[in-house]
Amino acid sequence: MAECATLVVLRHAQSEWNRTNRFTGWMDVPLSELGIAQATRIGEQMRARSMRFDLAVTSVLSRAGHSLDLIIGRCGAPSRPVVRSWRLNDRHYGALTGMGKDAAAASYGAAQVHIWRRGFAAAPPPLDAQRQQAIVMQFDEASLPHPDALPRTESLRDTLDRVLPLWESTVTPALRKGESVLMVAHGNALRALFKHLDGIDDMQIPSLEVAHAEPLVLRFDESLRIVSRTGLGSLPR
């Protein structure tokens, strides 16, 4: 492995449901007009810094995939095909899916909703079978495992268990070869991954926030330890 491998990670640009403050989870909601502008600007910033990638990975949700496509449309496609995996989907928010966050607090209590949103082990109530079927039908059948194997709700711990196989099978080998990887994912998928990479304990994870459309450039040593992290805007042109 080269002295430094690079991973650029970002939470997708703003979606329509982010704009209206709703729990999105596995609903396939498009980018807002602001989100399209955010992703386009990120691609232009990467192009200004001559950033190129060997590999790009994202979820099968369009708000992440479209963000990635807009970015690489500006800075150039990776040298290998983009990996689009359900394992990088956002956390499944169960019965909260589609609810406004104020409405959820009114229904379940603000303290309980905070535990579901920010904690590690607690999951919201599961989504009912009819709405779960509607979610599954959004996707190309080939992009998902059997519907019976899919979650109807997830804790952050469940999300980490889902993300790690992709990290180990796809991202880690590229980093070990010293390659540059671009990952466009979702807030909770990235919170789970950072918990793993940084060894964040269960009591500290509620305070970790991942903002939309703010790329973070991570550099790794030969042991895949993070040796630096820098916001994209702080890199020289």
N, C-alpha and C positions, 0 to 999 in steps of 0.2 A: 504494500500500500504506500502511496505517496505520503509526503510529510503532512499534508493537509487535504482532507476531503471536505466538500462544502455541501450543506443542505440549506436551501432557502425555503422557509415555511411561511405560509400565510393562511389566515382565515379568509374565505371567499369574500368578495365585495358585497355591498348591501343588497339584500333581496327585498321583494315587495312585503313580505311578512316581517322582516326586520324593521322595515319602515313603519309598519303599523303596530309593532310591539306584540306580536303573536308568537306562541310556541310553534316552531316549524318542524323540528325533528325530521322524519322521513318523508314529509310532504314535498313534492317536487315543485317548488315555488321559483319563479324566474327572478332574475336580477331586476332591481329598480333602475330608473334612468340614472340616478346617482351611482348605483353599483356598476353600471356599464362604463360610466366615466371614470370611476375609481380604477377598475381593472385595466382600462386603456392607458391611463396615466402610469400605472405600475409598469406595464410593458415598455412604455417610452422611457421611463427611468432606467430600466434594465438595459435597454438598447444604448442609452447614453453612457452606460458604464461598461459596455461591450460584454455583457454577461451572456454566456451560452451554457446550455445544459446537455448532459449526456442522457438523462432520464427525467421524465416528469410523471408524477402520480397524482391521482385525484379520485374523487368518489364517483358514483353513478348518478348523483343528484345534479341537476342542471345548473344550479347557482354556483357550484364549485367548478363543474366542467366548463361552463361558459366563461367564468372568470379566467380559468387556465387558457382557454382558446384565445381570448382577447389578449392575454399577456404574451403568449408565444407568437401570436400574429404580429406583434410589434418587435419582439426581441429574437425571434427565430425558433423554429421547431427543434426539439431535442434530437440527438443522433439516433435514438431508438424510439419505437412507437410508444405513445402515451399509455400508461397503465391506468385503467378506470375500474376501480374495485368497490364493491359494496362494503368492504371492510373499512373503508375510510368515510362511510356515510356519517352524518351527524348522529348523535345519540337519539334513540327512539324515545320520544316523550310520552308514549302510552296515551292515556285518557286526556292528557293536557294538550295533545296535538290539535292545533288550530285555535286554541283558546287565547283570548287576550290575556296578558299577564295580570292586569288588574282584575279581570273576571275570575281568573284562577284563584287569586288571593281571596276574593270574596266567597268563592265556593268552598275552598279547602282550608282557608286560613293562611295568612301571610307567612307565619312561622313554618308551617308544614311545606308550603311551596318553596320557601328558601332552602329547606333541608333537601328536598328533591332536586332543586336546581344546582346547588353548590356543593352538597356533600358527596361522599365517595360511594357509600354502600346502599343508599336508599333509592328505590325506584318508584315512580308514580304508579297509580293503578293501571292495569293493562288496557290496551285499546280493545274495543269490542270486535267480534269476528267480522262483522259487515264492513266496518271502516278499515280494518286491517286488510281485507281483501281488496278494497279500493286502492289502498296504498301499494300493495304488491302489483296490481294491474297497471300501475304507472310505468313499470320498468319492463325492458326486454327480458323475456324469460331466461335467456342465456346468461344474463348478467347477475343472477341471484341463485343461491342454493334453493332446494325444495322449500315451498312456502311453510311447511310444517317445522322447518329448522330455523325460521326467522323469528326474531324477538317481537313481542307485542308491547313491551316496555323495556327500558334498560336503566340501570344505575351507571354511574361513571365507571365503576369497577367492571361491569359488563362490557361497556364500550372499550375499555382497555384490553380486555380479553379478546375482543373482536379485532382490534387494530394491530395487536402485536404480531400475529402470524404474517400479515403483509409487511410489517416492518422487518421481520427477520428473514422472510423469503425473498423480498424484492429490494428494499432500500439498503439494508445492511450490506449485502454483497456488492452493490454499486459503490458504497462508501469505502469498503475495504479495498477496492481497486483505485481509490483516489478520485472517483468521479464526482461530478457536480449534479445534484438532484434538486428538482423543484417539486415541492409538495403543496398543492392547494386543497385544503380540506375545510373542516368545520370547527367551531369553537370547542365543543366538547371532545371531539376526536383529538384535537391538539392539546387540550388540557390533560387528557389521559396520557398522551404520548410524553408530554413534558413531565408528568408525574413519574413516569418510568425513567426517562433520561436523566432527570435531576434528582431522583430519589426523594421527592417531596412526600412527606408523611400525610396520613389521613386527616390530621387535625389542621394542617396548613393548606391543603388543596382548596378549601372553599374561597380563599383569598386570591387565587390565581385567575386573572382575567386574560382573555385573548381578544384583542380588538379586531374589527373588520379591516381588511385591506391595508394592513401594516406589515409588510414583509420583514422577517427576521432572518439574518444570515448567520448560520451556525457553522463553525469550523471544528473539525474533529482531528484528534491525533491518531496514531496507528492502533491504539487500543479502543478507538471509538469513544473516547472521552471528549466532551465539549471543551475546547480550549479558548474559544471566543464566541461572542454573540453580538451582533451589530445590526442596528436598524438600517434598512436599505438606503435611506436618505443620508446616513452618515458616511457612506462609502464615497471615495473620490470618483469624480467623473473621468 
